[in-house]
């Protein structure tokens, strides 16, 4: 069976009531009492707080427990911003989880790797056949210095959701180019509708939009070499021009509405699902949520409108991965769980109930999915040509804390009018080098 703790409110908008002290003491964080002889309790921390993923992960935990006599999954659910603040200290003290679901990249799980807090998974990867069953880009994102430490859980693409029904209602088309977008913006302002719902009030939302910009300017191959191999630069003239177009020109034209720096990701989502915006900067991870919120509307997702009149590339990556603590009290049970994550039974839950796209080969037509899921699954697998149509998330790979912070602070400063695109590009390059 599964025991759960902590808030199930929205991952994007929730806060953990009472602060860190409550999170650590009153809501189930830390180790539970020792299991009885012959029984095992697997401690898992995750941030699956939105539906339908939250309920689906409970179902996976219950199915795992049912298939393994004497095993209980002790699940702690926490908002991701709080998880990043707690995980390192708790795991170092030995009071952390056996498994933690955490973001990939040097600036995220890489910090735990550098601190010696995660266990290598190369041996289980070979035994379980992950090297052939899991997408290469996903394994790449969970590998540090040639060693695999994580099990990537979902393929995600970041893009622009659109409400075609709402656009049709006003005689408008889905914008494909910058000119299309600016024309839509003028009409939308006259209607009192936000053209594109987007907010930079959270730490991470600028990662999505800047990833999309970088993908469309550099395309897949060049961006991959920069993000993972440090070949290239963030302050090229082309990148500066793209930052100017999206974060200055489009903002000043009203593309993103008002109060961009004050708007949080959940606020932007609420605007869109409330049909107060035509489009939304978001990603494939929200497919289930959007389908539930707008069941009678024709929805879709597209890459950033073309900046050069030609290229449109989704930014893609793993939404996160499961990582095994080097101090796990139940390491063997944790390894069994990792092998179960992409079993046939679990895969059905991920696809049909959670409405996610796992980074493994599967035929979505074999599952009970709706038309929207089919379309998003196609996008998340590269829309027919992954090498051309899927780029990378710039906050993954070698991106470390200085670079992540500079994206958040720098793009907020640009929107506020306190920084130029050239200054931001130079600062991004300096922060990238500092992180290396």
Secondary structure, DSSP 8 states (H G I E B T S, - for coil): -EEEES--S-TTT---TTHHHHHHHTSS-S------TT-EEEEEEE---STTHHHHHHHHHHHHHHHSTTEEEEEEE--HHHHHHHHHHHHHHT-S-SEEEE--STTTHHHHHHTT-B---HHHHHHHTHHHHB-HHHHHHTEETTEE-EEE--EEEEEEEEEHHHHHHTT-----BHHHHHHHHHHHHHHT-EEEE----SSSHHHHHHHHHHHHHHHHHHHHHHHHH--S-S--HHHHHHHIIIIIIIHHHTTT-S-TTT--HHHHHHHHHTTSEEEEEEEGGGHHHHHHHTTTS-EEEE---BSSSS---BEEEES-EEEEBTT-SSHHHHHHHHHHTTSHHHHHIIIIIS----SB---GGGS---HHHHHHHHHHTTTT-HHHHB---TTSTT--HHHHHHHHHHHHHHHTTSS-HHHHHHHHHHHHHHH-
